[in-house]
Amino acid sequence: MTKKWNTRTQLVHEGSRRSQYGEMAEAIFLTQGFAYPDAESAEARFIKAGDDEFIYARYGNPTTRTFEERIAALEGTEDAFATASGMAAVSGALTSLLRAGDHVVSARALFGSCLYILEDVLTRYGVKVTFVDGADLDQWRAAVTPGTKAVFFESMSNPTLELVDIRGVTEIAHAVGALVIVDNVFATPIFSRAVEQGADVVVYSATKHIDGQGRALGGVVCGTRDYIRKVLEPYMKHTGGSISPFTAWIMLNGMATLDLRCRAMADSALKIAQALEGHPKVTKVIFPGLPSHPQHALAMAQMGSGGTLVTFEVAGGKEAAFRFMNALEIAKISNNLGDAKSIATHPTTTTHQRLPQEQKDALGITPGLIRFSVGLEDAEDLIADLHQALEHA
Ligand SMILES: *Cc1c(COP(=O)(O)O)cnc(C)c1O
């Protein structure tokens, strides 16, 4: 699609529609349905709804539509469908497409709920799933077959910030005609160039950077008009995973500042990673924006940024990590990310608690590991807070 406006203009204006009152702010159409002027119009709309004609909020709504158009324009896809959560987006993107007997190849390092969809749900309905080490293109090459319907991966993994080469995997997948579905949450919609790099479908948890203020759950699937309206929409609108108009409005408000926020967070993340690297109480710093990251060059080519999260290992294991977290004065202990408030997470006892030890070991999720989601606070204050808390570790 040719781009009408640059990013910051899109984020403020794209998709806006105004009622007869000409309101400045995006209106919340808090309505489940729409009255038709006459019975003939109702019949006509059920045969084929026009562009700005709506039937029922589970199918679509003016506020929701504005959010979908804005994020599609930003991502560079023809269309998008907004969902009740990031997981409704991931599960919808996969389940709407796949049938019994289909084959999917997926990266193994996944957000816990994504792993549940692939490992437990899809297989229950006869979909065959092969897991690979996402960073190893040879494993993708060996796993895809002419029968592979889709590949799925998180472009940057949680919590160890390992990248999957979108262009590389896309070439392998497209050679066998498989659809490339990318969960791009950690990359953020601002640093994403996934579509340009070949991805067919890009999925976001809008709960993270898009809201950016920790208020609401939401998600979105971006893709071609054919995929969104013919494959995904029928499934979503009949199974009930649509976003609420109120949430879509929250996400629209988040989008106006999305570019500014992601760039400010990424700038601070780099400063924090630099400040932690070499600290005597920190045994490892993982940040794709640092030259020490093994995929630094790929991160720069793929995202042009190291992102907004820094993962590091505190010397002394779980006890030291807990002492460190409990001593933080600015950052909160929680498990969201992309929030204006900085958040420290201890993956091994929370988000990844249920993984068997050998999988934690394989993924590098050690007892001293901290995932730090960099917020919008002053970077110098955050660094001072991290340094004083490390004294307690
Ligand atoms: C948070 C997250 C999800 C799920 O999103 P929800 O909005 O919590 O449902 C999926 N994938 C990744 C990578 C996430 O970080």
PDBQT file of the ligand as one rigid body, heavy atoms in Angstrom, charges set to zero:
ROOT
HETATM    1  C1  LIG A 401       1.301 -10.291  26.239  1.00  0.00    +0.000 C 
HETATM    2  C2  LIG A 401       1.623 -11.103  25.059  1.00  0.00    +0.000 A 
HETATM    3  C3  LIG A 401       0.632 -11.853  24.404  1.00  0.00    +0.000 A 
HETATM    4  C4  LIG A 401      -0.792 -11.936  24.895  1.00  0.00    +0.000 C 
HETATM    5  O1  LIG A 401      -1.440 -10.706  24.957  1.00  0.00    +0.000 OA
HETATM    6  P1  LIG A 401      -2.662 -10.416  25.951  1.00  0.00    +0.000 P 
HETATM    7  O2  LIG A 401      -3.100  -9.047  25.557  1.00  0.00    +0.000 OA
HETATM    8  O3  LIG A 401      -2.128 -10.524  27.331  1.00  0.00    +0.000 OA
HETATM    9  O4  LIG A 401      -3.700 -11.459  25.678  1.00  0.00    +0.000 OA
HETATM   10  C5  LIG A 401       1.008 -12.575  23.294  1.00  0.00    +0.000 A 
HETATM   11  N1  LIG A 401       2.273 -12.583  22.842  1.00  0.00    +0.000 NA
HETATM   12  C6  LIG A 401       3.253 -11.880  23.447  1.00  0.00    +0.000 A 
HETATM   13  C7  LIG A 401       4.633 -11.934  22.901  1.00  0.00    +0.000 C 
HETATM   14  C8  LIG A 401       2.964 -11.118  24.578  1.00  0.00    +0.000 A 
HETATM   15  O5  LIG A 401       3.941 -10.428  25.182  1.00  0.00    +0.000 OA
ENDROOT
TORSDOF 0
